[in-house]
Amino acid sequence: MKLVVHVHDLPMWSLPVAQVERIRRALPQVDIVDVRDYADCRAAIVDADVALAPRMQAATLAAATRLRWVHSTAVGIGWLPLADLAARGIPVTNVRGVHAEILAEHAMALLLGLRRQFPAADTRRRAREWAQEALAAIPVPRLSATTVLVVGLGGIGTHVARYASGMGMRVIGVRRDVTLPPPPGVDRVVPLSAVRDWLPQVDHVVLALPHTAETGQVLDAEALALLKPTALVVNVARGSLIDEGALAEALLAGRIGGAGLDVFATEPLPDASPLWSTPRTIITPHTGACDGDYWTPAIDCFLENWARFEAGAPLENVVNLARGY
Ligand code: GLV
């Protein structure tokens, strides 16, 4: 059996060598090839059975002659050639759920930090200014008097819903299948097609959904224009779900209350992005899933699935390639 481990262009998403060694120790019977660039990956994948990779080029997949499984070390699978994998019937699994709780904590931290005016406090701190009167005068609602629209009720969204309802917020959850019972803390479940009806009514929007052809740019310029001028937008999903230019304009013009962003259409966020300097904005560099050890639970998840793969048992966390998540 041969396993190819391929890295990502960004070091943060590349499997650390120590984890490759851990896989070698756990699977001594397996021929493990750790490749660090696309050309090497194309050569190594020719006779590989399994690929462990968050990202793969279509040409790499085309070179594979006996690939039977791809495991993504990310949740988002937009970096894989999904249509080609589907056409060849190669299953893809991911790390869905593994970092959901920490990501939900991150989303709540962004929401609370924005609601409590932390960006303004930090600006004043940098100027060594004790801006007590100015900050005290900013009107801030009690969270228990607010409504949050949680778009996406997967692992992250269900944790966000639980935390938000624990703080007294009314929670409207958006998901594809509205016939399923609402997860704990969700007052009402609505479909994606109802998002625009809800945008004018809510105080916060948390994006926790995958970016697919179906979900598109859920917060495009028109959708952003529907929000209350005090509304907060939190995104821990994918940057491409938001029209970033329109968001920056809305922040600059005071047409929305704030934005907490962990993900961006282009990463690293380009120097020229207006979001670096918009007011009432918190930016984290796609670290919402991180707690100092992203990789141990991610590889636990892979190794558990490997045992199933070897035993011929059904894999867990299998992605629906047609849906894209
Ligand atoms: C990170 O963004 C992931 O998809 O896991």
Residues whose N, C-alpha, C, O or C-beta is under 5 A from the ligand:
A	BS01	GLV	T73 A74 V75 G76 A237
